[in-house]
């Protein structure tokens, strides 16, 4: 739970625990790009694969 600090011109801009940095910056960024890829596939009429369980493009009764 050591603190991570973002500096700008030597002044503290943001300070938070390293675990929070990992969750908020890294994980949210990966989730954002996964959503972008899903939209890109849908706009090009490609079925979106399941990521966390079935997607809306899969028929659960087939």
PDB file of N, CA, C, O and CB in Angstrom:
ATOM      1  N   UNK A   1       0.826  -1.205   0.000  1.00  0.00           N
ATOM      2  CA  UNK A   1       0.000   0.000   0.000  1.00  0.00           C
ATOM      3  C   UNK A   1       0.870   1.269   0.000  1.00  0.00           C
ATOM      4  O   UNK A   1       0.453   2.320   0.486  1.00  0.00           O
ATOM      5  CB  UNK A   1      -0.939  -0.002   1.221  1.00  0.00           C
ATOM      6  N   UNK A   2       2.089   1.147  -0.557  1.00  0.00           N
ATOM      7  CA  UNK A   2       2.931   2.335  -0.675  1.00  0.00           C
ATOM      8  C   UNK A   2       2.280   3.337  -1.600  1.00  0.00           C
ATOM      9  O   UNK A   2       1.552   2.964  -2.519  1.00  0.00           O
ATOM     10  CB  UNK A   2       4.332   1.970  -1.185  1.00  0.00           C
ATOM     11  N   UNK A   3       2.539   4.596  -1.359  1.00  0.00           N
ATOM     12  CA  UNK A   3       1.941   5.650  -2.177  1.00  0.00           C
ATOM     13  C   UNK A   3       2.694   5.823  -3.487  1.00  0.00           C
ATOM     14  O   UNK A   3       3.920   5.724  -3.541  1.00  0.00           O
ATOM     15  CB  UNK A   3       1.916   6.971  -1.410  1.00  0.00           C
ATOM     16  N   UNK A   4       1.943   6.079  -4.523  1.00  0.00           N
ATOM     17  CA  UNK A   4       2.458   6.451  -5.837  1.00  0.00           C
ATOM     18  C   UNK A   4       2.088   7.905  -6.022  1.00  0.00           C
ATOM     19  O   UNK A   4       0.966   8.306  -5.711  1.00  0.00           O
ATOM     20  CB  UNK A   4       1.878   5.537  -7.000  1.00  0.00           C
ATOM     21  N   UNK A   5       3.012   8.694  -6.521  1.00  0.00           N
ATOM     22  CA  UNK A   5       2.770  10.129  -6.658  1.00  0.00           C
ATOM     23  C   UNK A   5       3.042  10.573  -8.081  1.00  0.00           C
ATOM     24  O   UNK A   5       4.085  10.253  -8.651  1.00  0.00           O
ATOM     25  CB  UNK A   5       3.640  10.927  -5.676  1.00  0.00           C
ATOM     26  N   UNK A   6       2.108  11.307  -8.650  1.00  0.00           N
ATOM     27  CA  UNK A   6       2.264  11.905  -9.973  1.00  0.00           C
ATOM     28  C   UNK A   6       2.729  13.340  -9.773  1.00  0.00           C
ATOM     29  O   UNK A   6       2.085  14.127  -9.079  1.00  0.00           O
ATOM     30  CB  UNK A   6       0.926  11.846 -10.800  1.00  0.00           C
ATOM     31  N   UNK A   7       3.855  13.667 -10.390  1.00  0.00           N
ATOM     32  CA  UNK A   7       4.422  15.002 -10.251  1.00  0.00           C
ATOM     33  C   UNK A   7       4.332  15.765 -11.571  1.00  0.00           C
ATOM     34  O   UNK A   7       4.441  15.178 -12.648  1.00  0.00           O
ATOM     35  CB  UNK A   7       5.882  14.919  -9.779  1.00  0.00           C
ATOM     36  N   UNK A   8       4.133  17.068 -11.476  1.00  0.00           N
ATOM     37  CA  UNK A   8       4.161  17.968 -12.633  1.00  0.00           C
ATOM     38  C   UNK A   8       4.972  19.191 -12.228  1.00  0.00           C
ATOM     39  O   UNK A   8       4.585  19.932 -11.324  1.00  0.00           O
ATOM     40  CB  UNK A   8       2.700  18.371 -13.103  1.00  0.00           C
ATOM     41  N   UNK A   9       6.093  19.396 -12.899  1.00  0.00           N
ATOM     42  CA  UNK A   9       7.020  20.478 -12.548  1.00  0.00           C
ATOM     43  C   UNK A   9       7.440  20.407 -11.085  1.00  0.00           C
ATOM     44  O   UNK A   9       7.592  21.437 -10.428  1.00  0.00           O
ATOM     45  CB  UNK A   9       6.382  21.834 -12.835  1.00  0.00           C
ATOM     46  N   UNK A  10       7.630  19.180 -10.571  1.00  0.00           N
ATOM     47  CA  UNK A  10       8.085  18.989  -9.203  1.00  0.00           C
ATOM     48  C   UNK A  10       7.010  19.127  -8.144  1.00  0.00           C
ATOM     49  O   UNK A  10       7.297  18.981  -6.956  1.00  0.00           O
ATOM     50  CB  UNK A  10       9.151  19.945  -8.915  1.00  0.00           C
ATOM     51  N   UNK A  11       5.771  19.406  -8.547  1.00  0.00           N
ATOM     52  CA  UNK A  11       4.664  19.555  -7.595  1.00  0.00           C
ATOM     53  C   UNK A  11       3.771  18.329  -7.678  1.00  0.00           C
ATOM     54  O   UNK A  11       3.525  17.805  -8.764  1.00  0.00           O
ATOM     55  CB  UNK A  11       3.846  20.850  -7.878  1.00  0.00           C
ATOM     56  N   UNK A  12       3.290  17.876  -6.538  1.00  0.00           N
ATOM     57  CA  UNK A  12       2.414  16.709  -6.491  1.00  0.00           C
ATOM     58  C   UNK A  12       1.070  17.037  -7.117  1.00  0.00           C
ATOM     59  O   UNK A  12       0.377  17.960  -6.688  1.00  0.00           O
ATOM     60  CB  UNK A  12       2.226  16.225  -5.045  1.00  0.00           C
ATOM     61  N   UNK A  13       0.712  16.265  -8.140  1.00  0.00           N
ATOM     62  CA  UNK A  13      -0.586  16.417  -8.791  1.00  0.00           C
ATOM     63  C   UNK A  13      -1.591  15.433  -8.210  1.00  0.00           C
ATOM     64  O   UNK A  13      -2.743  15.779  -7.946  1.00  0.00           O
ATOM     65  CB  UNK A  13      -0.457  16.214 -10.308  1.00  0.00           C
ATOM     66  N   UNK A  14      -1.133  14.204  -8.017  1.00  0.00           N
ATOM     67  CA  UNK A  14      -2.013  13.162  -7.503  1.00  0.00           C
ATOM     68  C   UNK A  14      -1.161  12.185  -6.704  1.00  0.00           C
ATOM     69  O   UNK A  14      -0.031  11.877  -7.082  1.00  0.00           O
ATOM     70  CB  UNK A  14      -2.781  12.434  -8.662  1.00  0.00           C
ATOM     71  N   UNK A  15      -1.706  11.708  -5.609  1.00  0.00           N
ATOM     72  CA  UNK A  15      -1.020  10.725  -4.784  1.00  0.00           C
ATOM     73  C   UNK A  15      -2.044   9.701  -4.317  1.00  0.00           C
ATOM     74  O   UNK A  15      -3.082  10.056  -3.758  1.00  0.00           O
ATOM     75  CB  UNK A  15      -0.302  11.400  -3.571  1.00  0.00           C
ATOM     76  N   UNK A  16      -1.742   8.420  -4.553  1.00  0.00           N
ATOM     77  CA  UNK A  16      -2.664   7.354  -4.169  1.00  0.00           C
ATOM     78  C   UNK A  16      -1.886   6.060  -3.987  1.00  0.00           C
ATOM     79  O   UNK A  16      -0.750   5.953  -4.450  1.00  0.00           O
ATOM     80  CB  UNK A  16      -3.787   7.176  -5.228  1.00  0.00           C
ATOM     81  N   UNK A  17      -2.484   5.067  -3.315  1.00  0.00           N
ATOM     82  CA  UNK A  17      -1.801   3.784  -3.170  1.00  0.00           C
ATOM     83  C   UNK A  17      -1.558   3.126  -4.525  1.00  0.00           C
ATOM     84  O   UNK A  17      -2.351   3.290  -5.452  1.00  0.00           O
ATOM     85  CB  UNK A  17      -2.614   2.851  -2.276  1.00  0.00           C
ATOM     86  N   UNK A  18      -0.456   2.381  -4.634  1.00  0.00           N
ATOM     87  CA  UNK A  18      -0.110   1.747  -5.907  1.00  0.00           C
ATOM     88  C   UNK A  18      -1.202   0.801  -6.394  1.00  0.00           C
ATOM     89  O   UNK A  18      -1.422   0.690  -7.600  1.00  0.00           O
ATOM     90  CB  UNK A  18       1.201   0.990  -5.774  1.00  0.00           C
ATOM     91  N   UNK A  19      -1.892   0.118  -5.481  1.00  0.00           N
ATOM     92  CA  UNK A  19      -2.983  -0.784  -5.875  1.00  0.00           C
ATOM     93  C   UNK A  19      -4.106  -0.005  -6.553  1.00  0.00           C
ATOM     94  O   UNK A  19      -4.697  -0.485  -7.521  1.00  0.00           O
ATOM     95  CB  UNK A  19      -3.531  -1.542  -4.646  1.00  0.00           C
ATOM     96  N   UNK A  20      -4.398   1.177  -6.058  1.00  0.00           N
ATOM     97  CA  UNK A  20      -5.445   2.009  -6.664  1.00  0.00           C
ATOM     98  C   UNK A  20      -5.019   2.498  -8.043  1.00  0.00           C
ATOM     99  O   UNK A  20      -5.850   2.614  -8.944  1.00  0.00           O
ATOM    100  CB  UNK A  20      -5.775   3.208  -5.759  1.00  0.00           C
ATOM    101  N   UNK A  21      -3.739   2.783  -8.212  1.00  0.00           N
ATOM    102  CA  UNK A  21      -3.225   3.208  -9.522  1.00  0.00           C
ATOM    103  C   UNK A  21      -3.402   2.082 -10.527  1.00  0.00           C
ATOM    104  O   UNK A  21      -3.867   2.305 -11.645  1.00  0.00           O
ATOM    105  CB  UNK A  21      -1.729   3.621  -9.428  1.00  0.00           C
ATOM    106  N   UNK A  22      -3.031   0.873 -10.127  1.00  0.00           N
ATOM    107  CA  UNK A  22      -3.179  -0.271 -11.013  1.00  0.00           C
ATOM    108  C   UNK A  22      -4.630  -0.459 -11.423  1.00  0.00           C
ATOM    109  O   UNK A  22      -4.935  -0.652 -12.600  1.00  0.00           O
ATOM    110  CB  UNK A  22      -2.654  -1.534 -10.344  1.00  0.00           C
ATOM    111  N   UNK A  23      -5.520  -0.401 -10.439  1.00  0.00           N
ATOM    112  CA  UNK A  23      -6.936  -0.602 -10.739  1.00  0.00           C
ATOM    113  C   UNK A  23      -7.501   0.527 -11.589  1.00  0.00           C
ATOM    114  O   UNK A  23      -8.172   0.271 -12.588  1.00  0.00           O
ATOM    115  CB  UNK A  23      -7.732  -0.725  -9.452  1.00  0.00           C
ATOM    116  N   UNK A  24      -7.239   1.766 -11.205  1.00  0.00           N
ATOM    117  CA  UNK A  24      -7.907   2.876 -11.879  1.00  0.00           C
ATOM    118  C   UNK A  24      -7.313   3.207 -13.234  1.00  0.00           C
ATOM    119  O   UNK A  24      -8.062   3.511 -14.163  1.00  0.00           O
ATOM    120  CB  UNK A  24      -7.861   4.087 -11.016  1.00  0.00           C
ATOM    121  N   UNK A  25      -6.010   3.163 -13.383  1.00  0.00           N
ATOM    122  CA  UNK A  25      -5.401   3.547 -14.662  1.00  0.00           C
ATOM    123  C   UNK A  25      -5.248   2.361 -15.604  1.00  0.00           C
ATOM    124  O   UNK A  25      -5.720   2.404 -16.740  1.00  0.00           O
ATOM    125  CB  UNK A  25      -4.043   4.185 -14.422  1.00  0.00           C
ATOM    126  N   UNK A  26      -4.597   1.314 -15.144  1.00  0.00           N
ATOM    127  CA  UNK A  26      -4.262   0.193 -16.022  1.00  0.00           C
ATOM    128  C   UNK A  26      -5.498  -0.624 -16.373  1.00  0.00           C
ATOM    129  O   UNK A  26      -5.764  -0.858 -17.552  1.00  0.00           O
ATOM    130  CB  UNK A  26      -3.214  -0.703 -15.363  1.00  0.00           C
ATOM    131  N   UNK A  27      -6.255  -1.058 -15.377  1.00  0.00           N
ATOM    132  CA  UNK A  27      -7.422  -1.902 -15.648  1.00  0.00           C
ATOM    133  C   UNK A  27      -8.500  -1.141 -16.427  1.00  0.00           C
ATOM    134  O   UNK A  27      -9.051  -1.667 -17.394  1.00  0.00           O
ATOM    135  CB  UNK A  27      -8.005  -2.434 -14.332  1.00  0.00           C
ATOM    136  N   UNK A  28      -8.797   0.076 -16.019  1.00  0.00           N
ATOM    137  CA  UNK A  28      -9.821   0.846 -16.728  1.00  0.00           C
ATOM    138  C   UNK A  28      -9.413   1.123 -18.175  1.00  0.00           C
ATOM    139  O   UNK A  28     -10.265   1.165 -19.061  1.00  0.00           O
ATOM    140  CB  UNK A  28     -10.090   2.165 -16.000  1.00  0.00           C
ATOM    141  N   UNK A  29      -8.131   1.309 -18.414  1.00  0.00           N
ATOM    142  CA  UNK A  29      -7.654   1.547 -19.773  1.00  0.00           C
ATOM    143  C   UNK A  29      -7.838   0.293 -20.634  1.00  0.00           C
ATOM    144  O   UNK A  29      -8.253   0.386 -21.789  1.00  0.00           O
ATOM    145  CB  UNK A  29      -6.171   1.975 -19.756  1.00  0.00           C
ATOM    146  N   UNK A  30      -7.531  -0.869 -20.073  1.00  0.00           N
ATOM    147  CA  UNK A  30      -7.716  -2.130 -20.804  1.00  0.00           C
ATOM    148  C   UNK A  30      -9.201  -2.377 -21.087  1.00  0.00           C
ATOM    149  O   UNK A  30      -9.560  -2.814 -22.180  1.00  0.00           O
ATOM    150  CB  UNK A  30      -7.121  -3.315 -20.004  1.00  0.00           C
ATOM    151  N   UNK A  31     -10.050  -2.101 -20.115  1.00  0.00           N
ATOM    152  CA  UNK A  31     -11.499  -2.274 -20.298  1.00  0.00           C
ATOM    153  C   UNK A  31     -12.013  -1.333 -21.383  1.00  0.00           C
ATOM    154  O   UNK A  31     -12.851  -1.716 -22.199  1.00  0.00           O
ATOM    155  CB  UNK A  31     -12.253  -2.020 -18.970  1.00  0.00           C
ATOM    156  N   UNK A  32     -11.510  -0.106 -21.388  1.00  0.00           N
ATOM    157  CA  UNK A  32     -11.906   0.872 -22.402  1.00  0.00           C
ATOM    158  C   UNK A  32     -11.587   0.355 -23.812  1.00  0.00           C
ATOM    159  O   UNK A  32     -12.420   0.453 -24.713  1.00  0.00           O
ATOM    160  CB  UNK A  32     -11.196   2.221 -22.153  1.00  0.00           C
ATOM    161  N   UNK A  33     -10.388  -0.191 -23.996  1.00  0.00           N
ATOM    162  CA  UNK A  33     -10.013  -0.680 -25.321  1.00  0.00           C
ATOM    163  C   UNK A  33     -10.779  -1.943 -25.699  1.00  0.00           C
ATOM    164  O   UNK A  33     -11.046  -2.161 -26.881  1.00  0.00           O
ATOM    165  CB  UNK A  33      -8.519  -0.947 -25.374  1.00  0.00           C
ATOM    166  N   UNK A  34     -11.137  -2.778 -24.732  1.00  0.00           N
ATOM    167  CA  UNK A  34     -11.957  -3.950 -25.022  1.00  0.00           C
ATOM    168  C   UNK A  34     -13.331  -3.497 -25.544  1.00  0.00           C
ATOM    169  O   UNK A  34     -13.874  -4.090 -26.476  1.00  0.00           O
ATOM    170  CB  UNK A  34     -12.114  -4.842 -23.751  1.00  0.00           C
ATOM    171  N   UNK A  35     -13.877  -2.451 -24.940  1.00  0.00           N
ATOM    172  CA  UNK A  35     -15.170  -1.925 -25.395  1.00  0.00           C
ATOM    173  C   UNK A  35     -15.051  -1.321 -26.788  1.00  0.00           C
ATOM    174  O   UNK A  35     -15.952  -1.483 -27.611  1.00  0.00           O
ATOM    175  CB  UNK A  35     -15.702  -0.871 -24.409  1.00  0.00           C
ATOM    176  N   UNK A  36     -13.952  -0.629 -27.060  1.00  0.00           N
ATOM    177  CA  UNK A  36     -13.744  -0.075 -28.401  1.00  0.00           C
ATOM    178  C   UNK A  36     -13.692  -1.185 -29.444  1.00  0.00           C
ATOM    179  O   UNK A  36     -14.273  -1.054 -30.521  1.00  0.00           O
ATOM    180  CB  UNK A  36     -12.449   0.754 -28.448  1.00  0.00           C
ATOM    181  N   UNK A  37     -13.002  -2.270 -29.131  1.00  0.00           N
ATOM    182  CA  UNK A  37     -12.908  -3.387 -30.062  1.00  0.00           C
ATOM    183  C   UNK A  37     -14.283  -3.997 -30.307  1.00  0.00           C
ATOM    184  O   UNK A  37     -14.615  -4.333 -31.444  1.00  0.00           O
ATOM    185  CB  UNK A  37     -11.940  -4.451 -29.531  1.00  0.00           C
ATOM    186  N   UNK A  38     -15.079  -4.144 -29.262  1.00  0.00           N
ATOM    187  CA  UNK A  38     -16.439  -4.677 -29.427  1.00  0.00           C
ATOM    188  C   UNK A  38     -17.279  -3.816 -30.349  1.00  0.00           C
ATOM    189  O   UNK A  38     -18.002  -4.339 -31.197  1.00  0.00           O
ATOM    190  CB  UNK A  38     -17.126  -4.795 -28.080  1.00  0.00           C
ATOM    191  N   UNK A  39     -17.193  -2.500 -30.194  1.00  0.00           N
ATOM    192  CA  UNK A  39     -17.954  -1.596 -31.072  1.00  0.00           C
ATOM    193  C   UNK A  39     -17.451  -1.679 -32.512  1.00  0.00           C
ATOM    194  O   UNK A  39     -18.248  -1.673 -33.449  1.00  0.00           O
ATOM    195  CB  UNK A  39     -17.858  -0.142 -30.564  1.00  0.00           C
ATOM    196  N   UNK A  40     -16.138  -1.755 -32.688  1.00  0.00           N
ATOM    197  CA  UNK A  40     -15.568  -1.872 -34.031  1.00  0.00           C
ATOM    198  C   UNK A  40     -16.070  -3.142 -34.706  1.00  0.00           C
ATOM    199  O   UNK A  40     -16.448  -3.111 -35.877  1.00  0.00           O
ATOM    200  CB  UNK A  40     -14.025  -1.869 -33.971  1.00  0.00           C
ATOM    201  N   UNK A  41     -16.077  -4.259 -33.981  1.00  0.00           N
ATOM    202  CA  UNK A  41     -16.551  -5.516 -34.564  1.00  0.00           C
ATOM    203  C   UNK A  41     -18.028  -5.428 -34.934  1.00  0.00           C
ATOM    204  O   UNK A  41     -18.428  -5.873 -36.010  1.00  0.00           O
ATOM    205  CB  UNK A  41     -16.323  -6.676 -33.588  1.00  0.00           C
ATOM    206  N   UNK A  42     -18.837  -4.856 -34.046  1.00  0.00           N
ATOM    207  CA  UNK A  42     -20.275  -4.744 -34.334  1.00  0.00           C
ATOM    208  C   UNK A  42     -20.537  -3.858 -35.545  1.00  0.00           C
ATOM    209  O   UNK A  42     -21.386  -4.185 -36.375  1.00  0.00           O
ATOM    210  CB  UNK A  42     -21.020  -4.186 -33.118  1.00  0.00           C
ATOM    211  N   UNK A  43     -19.826  -2.751 -35.659  1.00  0.00           N
ATOM    212  CA  UNK A  43     -20.017  -1.848 -36.798  1.00  0.00           C
ATOM    213  C   UNK A  43     -19.621  -2.496 -38.116  1.00  0.00           C
ATOM    214  O   UNK A  43     -20.084  -2.073 -39.176  1.00  0.00           O
ATOM    215  CB  UNK A  43     -19.215  -0.577 -36.596  1.00  0.00           C
ATOM    216  N   UNK A  44     -18.773  -3.515 -38.065  1.00  0.00           N
ATOM    217  CA  UNK A  44     -18.345  -4.226 -39.267  1.00  0.00           C
ATOM    218  C   UNK A  44     -19.050  -5.566 -39.424  1.00  0.00           C
ATOM    219  O   UNK A  44     -18.570  -6.443 -40.143  1.00  0.00           O
ATOM    220  CB  UNK A  44     -16.848  -4.437 -39.239  1.00  0.00           C
ATOM    221  N   UNK A  45     -20.194  -5.726 -38.749  1.00  0.00           N
ATOM    222  CA  UNK A  45     -21.035  -6.933 -38.836  1.00  0.00           C
ATOM    223  C   UNK A  45     -20.265  -8.209 -38.524  1.00  0.00           C
ATOM    224  O   UNK A  45     -20.441  -9.228 -39.192  1.00  0.00           O
ATOM    225  CB  UNK A  45     -21.644  -7.042 -40.221  1.00  0.00           C
ATOM    226  N   UNK A  46     -19.413  -8.148 -37.507  1.00  0.00           N
ATOM    227  CA  UNK A  46     -18.674  -9.317 -37.037  1.00  0.00           C
ATOM    228  C   UNK A  46     -19.216  -9.656 -35.658  1.00  0.00           C
ATOM    229  O   UNK A  46     -19.364  -8.772 -34.815  1.00  0.00           O
ATOM    230  CB  UNK A  46     -17.115  -9.057 -37.002  1.00  0.00           C
ATOM    231  N   UNK A  47     -19.508 -10.916 -35.426  1.00  0.00           N
ATOM    232  CA  UNK A  47     -20.026 -11.327 -34.124  1.00  0.00           C
ATOM    233  C   UNK A  47     -18.975 -11.087 -33.045  1.00  0.00           C
ATOM    234  O   UNK A  47     -17.810 -11.453 -33.203  1.00  0.00           O
ATOM    235  CB  UNK A  47     -20.447 -12.812 -34.148  1.00  0.00           C
ATOM    236  N   UNK A  48     -19.398 -10.472 -31.955  1.00  0.00           N
ATOM    237  CA  UNK A  48     -18.486 -10.196 -30.847  1.00  0.00           C
ATOM    238  C   UNK A  48     -18.342 -11.463 -30.012  1.00  0.00           C
ATOM    239  O   UNK A  48     -19.347 -12.022 -29.572  1.00  0.00           O
ATOM    240  CB  UNK A  48     -18.999  -9.003 -29.972  1.00  0.00           C
ATOM    241  N   UNK A  49     -17.128 -11.925 -29.787  1.00  0.00           N
ATOM    242  CA  UNK A  49     -16.936 -13.143 -28.992  1.00  0.00           C
ATOM    243  C   UNK A  49     -17.259 -12.904 -27.524  1.00  0.00           C
ATOM    244  O   UNK A  49     -17.233 -11.770 -27.044  1.00  0.00           O
ATOM    245  CB  UNK A  49     -15.498 -13.651 -29.133  1.00  0.00           C
ATOM    246  N   UNK A  50     -17.561 -13.977 -26.827  1.00  0.00           N
ATOM    247  CA  UNK A  50     -17.840 -13.843 -25.399  1.00  0.00           C
ATOM    248  C   UNK A  50     -16.552 -13.514 -24.666  1.00  0.00           C
ATOM    249  O   UNK A  50     -15.489 -14.044 -24.989  1.00  0.00           O
ATOM    250  CB  UNK A  50     -18.479 -15.134 -24.831  1.00  0.00           C
ATOM    251  N   UNK A  51     -16.650 -12.657 -23.699  1.00  0.00           N
ATOM    252  CA  UNK A  51     -15.485 -12.273 -22.904  1.00  0.00           C
ATOM    253  C   UNK A  51     -15.698 -12.753 -21.473  1.00  0.00           C
ATOM    254  O   UNK A  51     -14.856 -13.467 -20.929  1.00  0.00           O
ATOM    255  CB  UNK A  51     -15.250 -10.727 -22.948  1.00  0.00           C
ATOM    256  N   UNK A  52     -16.803 -12.371 -20.867  1.00  0.00           N
ATOM    257  CA  UNK A  52     -17.171 -12.818 -19.519  1.00  0.00           C
ATOM    258  C   UNK A  52     -18.548 -13.443 -19.598  1.00  0.00           C
ATOM    259  O   UNK A  52     -19.510 -12.891 -19.066  1.00  0.00           O
ATOM    260  CB  UNK A  52     -17.149 -11.634 -18.486  1.00  0.00           C
ATOM    261  N   UNK A  53     -18.656 -14.574 -20.247  1.00  0.00           N
ATOM    262  CA  UNK A  53     -19.948 -15.211 -20.452  1.00  0.00           C
ATOM    263  C   UNK A  53     -20.433 -14.915 -21.857  1.00  0.00           C
ATOM    264  O   UNK A  53     -19.727 -14.270 -22.632  1.00  0.00           O
ATOM    265  CB  UNK A  53     -20.977 -14.733 -19.405  1.00  0.00           C
ATOM    266  N   UNK A  54     -21.628 -15.375 -22.198  1.00  0.00           N
ATOM    267  CA  UNK A  54     -22.122 -15.211 -23.566  1.00  0.00           C
ATOM    268  C   UNK A  54     -22.368 -13.740 -23.923  1.00  0.00           C
ATOM    269  O   UNK A  54     -22.754 -12.936 -23.075  1.00  0.00           O
ATOM    270  CB  UNK A  54     -23.409 -16.008 -23.751  1.00  0.00           C
ATOM    271  N   UNK A  55     -22.135 -13.412 -25.191  1.00  0.00           N
ATOM    272  CA  UNK A  55     -22.423 -12.057 -25.650  1.00  0.00           C
ATOM    273  C   UNK A  55     -23.814 -12.043 -26.277  1.00  0.00           C
ATOM    274  O   UNK A  55     -24.441 -13.089 -26.445  1.00  0.00           O
ATOM    275  CB  UNK A  55     -21.344 -11.560 -26.668  1.00  0.00           C
ATOM    276  N   UNK A  56     -24.283 -10.855 -26.616  1.00  0.00           N
ATOM    277  CA  UNK A  56     -25.603 -10.728 -27.227  1.00  0.00           C
ATOM    278  C   UNK A  56     -25.629 -11.309 -28.625  1.00  0.00           C
ATOM    279  O   UNK A  56     -26.705 -11.513 -29.187  1.00  0.00           O
ATOM    280  CB  UNK A  56     -26.027  -9.276 -27.267  1.00  0.00           C
ATOM    281  N   UNK A  57     -24.454 -11.583 -29.204  1.00  0.00           N
ATOM    282  CA  UNK A  57     -24.380 -12.131 -30.557  1.00  0.00           C
ATOM    283  C   UNK A  57     -24.451 -13.658 -30.571  1.00  0.00           C
ATOM    284  O   UNK A  57     -24.456 -14.268 -31.640  1.00  0.00           O
ATOM    285  CB  UNK A  57     -23.099 -11.674 -31.229  1.00  0.00           C
ATOM    286  N   UNK A  58     -24.506 -14.276 -29.391  1.00  0.00           N
ATOM    287  CA  UNK A  58     -24.574 -15.739 -29.324  1.00  0.00           C
ATOM    288  C   UNK A  58     -25.987 -16.160 -28.942  1.00  0.00           C
ATOM    289  O   UNK A  58     -26.621 -15.538 -28.090  1.00  0.00           O
ATOM    290  CB  UNK A  58     -23.539 -16.301 -28.305  1.00  0.00           C
ATOM    291  N   UNK A  59     -26.470 -17.212 -29.576  1.00  0.00           N
ATOM    292  CA  UNK A  59     -27.796 -17.745 -29.270  1.00  0.00           C
ATOM    293  C   UNK A  59     -27.650 -18.808 -28.182  1.00  0.00           C
ATOM    294  O   UNK A  59     -27.065 -19.864 -28.423  1.00  0.00           O
ATOM    295  CB  UNK A  59     -28.480 -18.341 -30.552  1.00  0.00           C
ATOM    296  N   UNK A  60     -28.179 -18.535 -26.980  1.00  0.00           N
ATOM    297  CA  UNK A  60     -28.010 -19.518 -25.890  1.00  0.00           C
ATOM    298  C   UNK A  60     -28.857 -20.771 -26.097  1.00  0.00           C
ATOM    299  O   UNK A  60     -28.654 -21.768 -25.405  1.00  0.00           O
ATOM    300  CB  UNK A  60     -28.371 -18.880 -24.551  1.00  0.00           C
ATOM    301  N   UNK A  61     -29.814 -20.740 -27.047  1.00  0.00           N
ATOM    302  CA  UNK A  61     -30.716 -21.874 -27.254  1.00  0.00           C
ATOM    303  C   UNK A  61     -30.340 -22.708 -28.468  1.00  0.00           C
ATOM    304  O   UNK A  61     -31.077 -23.620 -28.843  1.00  0.00           O
ATOM    305  CB  UNK A  61     -32.133 -21.383 -27.402  1.00  0.00           C
ATOM    306  N   UNK A  62     -29.219 -22.413 -29.079  1.00  0.00           N
ATOM    307  CA  UNK A  62     -28.824 -23.147 -30.286  1.00  0.00           C
ATOM    308  C   UNK A  62     -28.168 -24.467 -29.942  1.00  0.00           C
ATOM    309  O   UNK A  62     -27.774 -25.212 -30.839  1.00  0.00           O
ATOM    310  CB  UNK A  62     -27.879 -22.311 -31.133  1.00  0.00           C
TER     311      UNK A  62
END
